[in-house]
Amino acid sequence: MERVVITGMGVISPIGNDVDTFWSNLSQGQSGIGPIDTFDTERYKTKFAGLVRDFDAAAIFGRKEARRMDRFAQFAVAAAEQAVQDAGLDMEKVDRERVSVYVGSGIGGIDTLIEQQMNLFQRGPERISPLLVPVMIANSAAATISIRLGSWGPTLCPVTACSIGNTAIGEAMRLIRSGDADVVIAGGSEAAINEVSVAGFSNSTALSERNDDPTVASRPFDRDRDGFVMAEGAGIVVLESLRHAQARGAQIYAEVIGYGASSDAHHMVATHPEGRGASQAMRQALHNAGITTDDVDVISAHATSTGVGDISETIAIKQLFGERAYHIPVTANKSITGHMLGAAGGAEAIALVQTLREGLIPPTLNLHSPDPMCDLDYVPNTARKAGVKIGLSNSFGFGGHNAVIVLKRYDEV
């Protein structure tokens, strides 16, 4: 069975559009949450989000090419090209038939759909863009990456709601382990901060309404949390078989050693109150990695800052780890970035890689009054130095999707 390693990383996020900036702000607890200024929020109950700033698609791709991509695809392609460049991957020197792309999105090109729907209502069917369908569909990001890269292996767009990034990385790991690919570009992307999406999430009472101070709105595990904060971006990694990476002299950041997935089979929106599916996915990931609960040094929690979700994840961790759960640091990146939806897992995988490499666990921001039902070590408010070798990352999504990956610090010896 092939060992799988991470050799490249790329990120577009509310706290930075490259890995160094992203990691610096995350580890320092610099929030990326602020007022929405891309549309009029006067009638909205929630008026803030984690918006990507200083992203100029026309400068990156050229104006013509940028117009052929929805914002979520622009994020994905930009992050993927960062990751490929970071990996030093030269497509002229690899077997293109053995290079794949596994990049998903929960909502896909919703900005394009809304824009063209307005065209239909205001100007008639003749004014609908002939590019509507190829730009709108959720697989357009993965397809565009493959086209620009010139990869001929399988291209897959997983759609497992907010667990997409981990699903993509985990399934990519399986593809490489089986010997069916040498390289997979994997992760997720999302750009859904618009009138319709914000209204939909808000009216379902899922979003925080802490408009007076958005930077403290995302507060996982805190007693005073009142919902999650929408965010956008992309997180993409380059996965390779260890043999392939070593043969080309690639820098290796970390090893992907385990993956587990499950379904709550409970509710379309709410997580299982007893954390059944989450615990199962974590258990499967550890089994797949060939390790025990004693081997895990840090947990990157899904932790969206919702009432039921944070409690059920805490319960799931305690179910699996028992008494040891109280001695494992648990960090919640979404307290700083907001919830990047389908992009969250990929970005959080990058954060976990950096944690393993640097021995620094990012803080769970805004945790000042812990919920009595959330009683683990959540690394509150300040980053922590720690010797960590193996980390577990949780991602859960609407519909009861659970995906968990296990990463290991790479040591050459």
N, C-alpha and C positions, 0 to 999 in steps of 0.2 A: 504493500500500500504506500502510495506516494505521500510524503510529508508536504504540508502546504504552508507557505510563508508569505508575508506582506513585504513588498519591495517598493511600493510607491503609494503616495497619499495626496489627495486633493480635496479642498473644501471651499465652499461658498456659504457664508453664514452671517447672522446678525452681529457677530463679534469678530468678523474678519474674513477676508476673501483669499487667504492663503493659510497654510498650516501653522507657520510661525506666529502670525498675528492671532489666529484663532486660539492657539494653545496659550499664548501669553495672556490674553484677556480671560480665558477660562480659568487658568490657574491662579490669576489674581482676583477672580470674582468680579470682573467688570461686566455689568449687565448690558445686554444688547436690546433691552426692551424700551420702547418709547412710543410717543403718539403716532397714530396713523395720519400721514399727510398726503396719501395717494388718492384719497377720495373724501368726500364730505361725511363726517361721522356724527353730525348733529343729532340725528334721530336714532343713533345706535346706543345700545346699553354699554357696549365695550368700545372704547375709542383708542386702543393701543395694541401693539403687536411687536414681534421681533422681525423687523424689516431688514433686508439686505441693503446696505448703503454702498455708494461709490462703485457700483457695478455698471460698466459701460459696454453693453453687448456689441454696439457698432464698432467700438474701438478694438474689441477682441476679435470679432469675426468679420468685420466689414458690414456696412449698412444693409446691403442686399441679402447677405447670408443670414444676418440677425433677424431680418423680417420673415424669414422662412422657418423660424423656430419660436415656439411659445416660450415665455419666461422660464418655465420649469425646465425646458430642454436646454435653454441657454445656460442655466446654472449647471445642469448635469454635464454638458459638453465641456464647459470651462473647467469644472472640477476634474473630469476625466483626463483632459489634456494636461492639467497640472500633475496628476498622478502618474501618467505615462512618462512625462518629462522627468519627474522625480525618480522614477524607476530606471531611467536611462534605457528605455525599451525602444530598440530600433527595429521597425517592422521589416526592414530590408534584410535583417539578419536572423529572423525567426521564421518558423513554419506557420504561415498565416492560417492554415486550416486548423491549427491547434491553439488559436487565440480566440477567446469568446468574450461576449459582453453580457453581463447580468445586471441590468440597471432598471429599477422600477419606480413607480410613482402612484400615490394613492388616488389622486384626483386628475392628474394629467393636465391637458391644456385648457383649463377652465377659463382663463383670461381670454383666450382666442374664441372660445365658444360664446362667451358673453358679448364680446365685441361684435361678432358676426350676427348674433341674434338681434342686437340693436340695429345693425345694418338692414336686416330683414324687415324689422318693424318700421323703420324710418324711411328706407329707400327701395324696398322691394326685393324679391328673390334674385333679380338680375344682378344685384350688387353684392351678392355673397361671393366671397373669395373662392376660387377654385382650389386654393391650398387649405381650405378649412379642415377637411378630414385628415390629411397627412400631418398637419401641424397640431391638431387637437388631440389625436389619439395618444394614449398613455405610453405606447411603445415607441413613440417618435424619438424620445431621448436616446434609448438604447440603440435604435436603428441609426440615428445620426452619428453616434459615437462609432459604431461599426463601419459606417460608410466613410467617415473622415479618417478613421484609423486604417481601414483596409483589412479588417479581420474577417476571416471566412468561417470561423467556428460558430457554434450555435449562439444566437442572440435571444435573450429571454428577458421579459418584462414582468417580474413578479408583482402581483397586486394583493398584498396582505395588510392593507391599511397601514397603521403606524409601526408595524413590525417589518416593513419591507426591507430596510437596510440589512437587518440580521438574516432575513430569509435569503436575500441575494447572496450575501457573503457565505452563509452556510451551504446553500445549494451549489455555489461555485466551488467551495471546498470539496464537496462530494464529487463534482465533475473531475477535478484535478486528482483527487485521491484514487478514483477509479481508473485513471490513466487515459481518460478521453480528452484531456486538454493539458497544455503546458502553462497557459496564462489565461486568467479571467479578470476583466475589469468589472468590478462589482460595487453596488451601493444603491442609493436612492436619491430622489430629487423631488422638490415640491415648491410651488409658487401659487398659493391659493388665498392670499390676503387681498380679497376684493369684496365688493358690496354683498354679493350673494353668499359666499362662504362664511363671512363674518356674521351676517344676519342669521344664517342657518345654525351655526354653532352657538351663537348667543341665545337664540330663541329656544334652544334645547337646554338652556341653563348650564352649558358646559364651560363657558368662559368666565374668567375673573372679571369683575366690574370695578376693580380698584383704580379708577381713572385719576384719582388725585395724586397717585405716586406709582406710575407703572413699573418702575424698577424693583419695587418690592411686591409686585403682584404674584409672581411665580414663587410659591413658597411650599415646596414639597414637605410633607410630614409635619408641617406646622399646624397647630390647633386652629389658626385663623385663616387657613387657606380657603379660597372661594371659587376655585376653578382653574383651568389651565390658560396659558397665554399662547395664542397662535404665533407661529414663526415660519420662516421659509428658508430655502437654501438647498445645498447638495453636499453629500459626503461620499466620496468614491475612493476605493483602494484598488491597487494592482495585486492580485494573488498569483503566485507561481508555485510550481512544484519546487521543492528544495533543490533537486538535481538540476533543473533548468536554470534556476537563479544562480547557483554556484558555477555552472558551466559558463555563464556569460559574465561572471564576476560582479553580480549585482549586490548593492547594499541591501541587507536584510534587517527589517525593523522589528518584526515579531513573527511568531508562528501561530497559526490557527489550528488548535488541537481538538476542538470539539464543537458540536452543533446539536441542538435539540429543538423540536417543534411539537406543538400540540394545539388542541382546540378546547376551549372552555365548554362548548355545547350548552351554553347557558342563556345568553342574551345578546342582542345585536349591538348594544352600546355598553352596558355595564359589565365590568369584569366579574368573574366568579367570586362571591363574597368570602369564600374560604381559600381562595388562591389555588384551587385544585389544578387548573391547567398550567398556571405559571410554575408551580412546584414540579409538575410532571416534566415540563420542558427543561427546567434547570437540571433535574435528575438525569434526563436523557442526555443532555449536553455533557455532564460529568462522566457518564458511562461511556459515551462516544469518545471522550478524551482519554479514557483509561485512567482517571484519577478519582480521588475520593473528596469528600467535603473538607477533610483536613488539609488538602492541598491548595485551597482557594485563599488568596491573600487580600482580594479587594473585589467588591461588586459595584458595577455601574448600573444603577437602578433605572427602570423605565420612569417611574416617579413623575407623573405629569402635574401634580398639585391638585388632584381631585379628591373629594371626600372618601369615596368608596375605593378608588384605585390605589391610593397610597397605603391604606389599611390592608387591602387584600394582598398587595405585594409584600408587605411586612410579614403578614401571616404565612405566605408561601415560603419566604426565606427561612422563617423559624420552623416551619414544617420539615423542610429539607435538612437544615443545618443543626437543628436542635439547640442545645446550650451554646454551641460554638457560634451561632448567629450573633450573639452579643459581643463577640470578639473580632468580628470581621468589619472593617470600615466599608460603609455603603455611601456612594456619592451620587448626587442627582444633578446632572449637567443642565437639565431643562430649567433649573432655577436661575440660570445665567443666560442661556440661549433662547428660552421659550421652547415651545414644542414645535419642532420642524416637521412634524407629521411624517410623511414617507421618507424624508431625508434624515430623520433623527438617528436611526440605527447606524447609518454610515458615518455620520459625524461623531457619534459617541464611540464607535469603534476606533476612530482616529485618536480621540481623547484617551481611550484606554491604552492604545499603543504608546502614547506619550507618557502616560502614567507609569507603565512598565519600564520604559527606557530611562526615565529621569527620577523614578522613585518619589514622585510628587503626586498626591491625590488632590484633585480639585475640590473646592468646598461645595457644600449644599448651602446656597445663599438664602437669606431671609428666614432662617430657622431659629426663632427666638423663643417661641412657646410651644415646645413639642406636644403633639397630640399624644395623650396617654396610651392610645392604641398603637402608636408608632414609637417604639421604645428601643430601637437599635442605635448603633453608632453611625450617625449620618454625616460625620465630618462637618459640623456646623460652622458656616461663615468664614472659615479660614482654611486655606490649603494646608496639607499635612505631609511632611516628609515621612517616608516609610519604605522599608525594604520589601518590595513586592515582585513576585515572579510570575504568578498566574492570576488572571482576572477573568471574571464572568460578567457578561453584558446582557441585560434583559431588554427586550422590546416586545410590547403587546399592542394589539390593535382591535378596532371595532370588529365585531363579528366573532370575537373570542380567539383571534389568532395570537399565538405565542411563539416567539423565536428567540433562542438564547445561543450565544456563541461564547467559546472559551479561548482566550488568547494567552500566550506564554512568551515571556521575554526570551529573545533569541541570544543564546550564548554559543559562540563558535566552538568552544571546547566541549 
